[in-house]
Structure formats: C-alpha cells, structure tokens
C-alpha cells in the first residue's frame, strides 16, 4: 500500500463531516464524541491527528478520526491534521480507515460489514481477500453476503447492535428473519434487558416454537403470558427476566416443565434441613434422586450414619447409600 502524507494546520470549519465516504459506521448512526474524548481535546488538543483527504480548495473529507474532529470543533478553530495526496484512491483511504481502528482494537461487527461493503465497490474478491488477510479479517463470499444483510437492517436494530445491547452472535439469525419477527425479538431483548446468554437461549426457543407451532416468532413472543410478566408490579426487572425465561422454557418443553414442577413440590414437602440437598438427574432422564448430606465433621458422620442408614433401608431394599427412588 503506497500513499503520500503531509502534516499541517487545518481550520476545522473546512472539514466536511457530512461526507462519510470513508466512515466505517452505518450512515444511520450519528458520529458523536463521548464526553471523555471531548474533555480531553478541550484540555490538550488533538494528540492523534485525524487523517484527511483534500476534496478541492479548502475542503477536506475525513478518512480517519471522525470523532476527534467532531470533538475538536466544539472548542478549537484549527488543529494539526495529516493530509493524504489529493489523488489517493478510495480503496487506499478505506484501508487506512480500517488500519486506524485495528491499531487500537478489534473492529466491531458493524465496522467490518461497512468495510466489506465499501471496499467491494472498488475491488474484486481476489484483491479484497489479500487486503483483508493483511488486516487479519476473515473473508468469504458468504461473509460478504451477511454484511449486506446486516447493513440492510432497520436503524433501531443497527443502533442496538452498535450500543452492545444485541449479541453479535445472534445478528446473522436476526438478519435472516422478516422485519416483524426481528423487531419483536429486539423489543423482548430491550424490555427484559436480556444478557448475552439469555438472548441466544430466547432466540433458539422462540424459533423452535415458531417452527413447531407454525406461527411467527412475533406471535410466539406476543402471547398474553409475556405481557403479564412485563406488567407485574410485584417483581423487579431481574425477577421478570427469570420469570420470562422460565415461561418460555415451559412453552418449549412442557413435559420437562411439568417434571420440574413436581420435583420442586416434592422438595417443599420434604422440608429438608439446610445441610441436606436433593437433586434430580439431568433433564430427568432417570427417576433417580440424589441426596447430599453435609456433616460438620467425621465424628458426627460416624455417630449419625448408622441410625440414618437403618431408617432409610429398613424396608430391606438394597439401594446404594445417598440415592432415593421415587
């Protein structure tokens, strides 16, 4: 990659922030400096000069450093900037924009998607593969197609992905949905503040129910039971989230849910002391229940176990210690 660069003071009023040809954020997202950056620029100026491309007489486009320029314009009239040659081709500018990011952190899902989309307007797949390999960014035609689907998402979905409210790993599934289902999933994630793990569980169960019941994901998540949980004034947000996930699990696995209810009822009926716990087998695959007893010391176990064993097995059964058959 060859390019010429110089450094000089530029009036920030001459920088066109509306020209986002080389921005690696979707156009629906505003480019705004956070408070920390704005305060730092106000105190010390721009320590990492933005990279600009001349567009004509006293007009410049940002290649890298949109947020720095936006922060500087609030408190400064001019500042030192790096200038590319006016004839620098777009694909070089895009590479430099991505280099500015990877030199500091891993690019986000949206940044990668925008980069693939914009770079693909100027280069063929073979050249893109070489460039992306040098940046340690995986590339295939499938990823290019996924990037196009992601960038076609509705602004509220893109904003949620950018803000970190939606887990990157479920984005391809969201992109493959129709708009109504996708926005319903986003509403649920937002309403319950679902964690990364719960987002994936929720989506998997909602899609499974949709397929089995031959109804939309929107219909699955729009049932009255969900509204009742959300509107329950007696529960706080974490309790509502737990209640919703349990409700969805019962809808998806009714037999397992019934077994769980029976087990919880049994545990309540037993009224076990704090040092005794009872657990079921995974997914109730077996009828066995395992009892665990915490003894304060070896002597207590030596004295108490004979009496407990005699009482537990007085019916003549040969059950192994610690296991009770239902």
Secondary structure by P-SEA (a helix, b strand, c coil): ccbbbbbbbbccccccccccccccccccccccccaaaaaaaacccccbbbbbbbccccbbbbcccaaaaaaaaaccccbbbbbccccccaaaaaaaaaaaaaacccccaaaaaaaaaaaaacccaaaaaaaaaaacccccaaaaaaaaaaaaccaaaaaaaaaccccccaaaaaaaccaaaaaaaaaaaaaacccaaaaaaaaaaaaaaaaaacccaaaaaacaaaaaaaacccccaaaaaaaaaaaaaaaacaaaaaaaaaaaaaaaaacccccbbbbbcccccccbbbbbbbbccaaaaaacaaaaaaaacccccccccccccc
